[in-house]
Structures are given as structure tokens and as C-alpha cells.
Amino acid sequence: MNDVQKRDANLDPITKEPGAHPVGTGLGAVVGGMAAGAATGTVAGPLGTAVGAAVGAVVGGLAGKGVAEAIDPTAEAAYWRENYGMRPYVEDKANFDDYGPAYAYGVDAFSRYPDRDFDDFESELHRDWGQQRRTSSLDWDRARPAARDAWDRVKSSSNMPPATR
């Protein structure tokens, strides 16, 4: 496999298997694994905390990879392109170019926060919408229902349990 093929294959940094999702792997490590590993290791003192965090990062990274790889962004984009016009929040004469970035943002949000409720991090999404909106003319109040709709759709298809608080 040449360098371009290796890059395009998204090789897993640990197993070298193709198809690693860098965002999901990295975020799974940070969000899920390190905290759990550190909490478990704390019983053994400061050194246990550090070791627990490192082990937890690897395990969490693999979990995040699984969630992110379960989402097919191409299929999601195709679904929303075909169905956006039937959604109750879509304004008359609106086009997909306005709503598409919001749907993509919702899918991405789920890949970053699969174990949380949308409402728990909605303020962060609102804050960052201006940088994520690309060509959309929608402000956050109009984009939010589309992002939430996409987030709900991938969450329900991923068989993730409800978030725990």
C-alpha cells in the first residue's frame, strides 16, 4: 500500500486496520475512556490515576471509533437531501443548501457526544454554529431543529441507550 492509499484507508493507529475514524477514536478517548480510567485508578493513588487514565484513553478511543464508524455521513446526507422538504420546521421555498449544513452538524454532534442528551450541549453547538454553517443562511434558531433532527436520527439508529445524568 503506498502512502496515499494508507492515508485514504484511515488506518487505525493501534491495530493498523483500515477504516479508523480519527474524530471518533480521539473523542472517545478523551470523553469516555480517560475519565473512567482515571476514576478507577484513583483507588490506587496518584500513580494509579495516571495509569488508569492512559488505559482508559485506549479503551475509550476504541469505543468512540465504534460509534463514529456506525454513522455513514454520505448516507445521512443523501437521506436528508431527499427528505428535508417534508420536515415541519423547513420554511416554504427553502433549499437544501440552507438545511444541509445543519443536518451535517447534527450528525457530527452525535459522533462527538454519543453518550449525552442534545440539550446538554446545545449551548456549545449554538456558540459554534457560526463557524460550522458554511453556506447556510440559517441562524441557530432556525438551524437548531434540523441539527436536532439529524442528531436524533443517528442516535436512534445507533441503538445507544438514553444518556445517564
ABEGO torsion letter per residue (X at the ends): XBAAAAAAAGBBAAAGBBGBBAAAAAAAAAAAAAAAAAAAAAAAEAAAAAAAAAAAAAAAAAAAAAAAAABBAAAAAAAAAAAAAABAABBBGBBAAAAAAAAAAAAAAAAABAABBAAAAAAAAAAAAAAAAEABABBAAAAAAAAAAAAAAAAAAAGBBBBBX
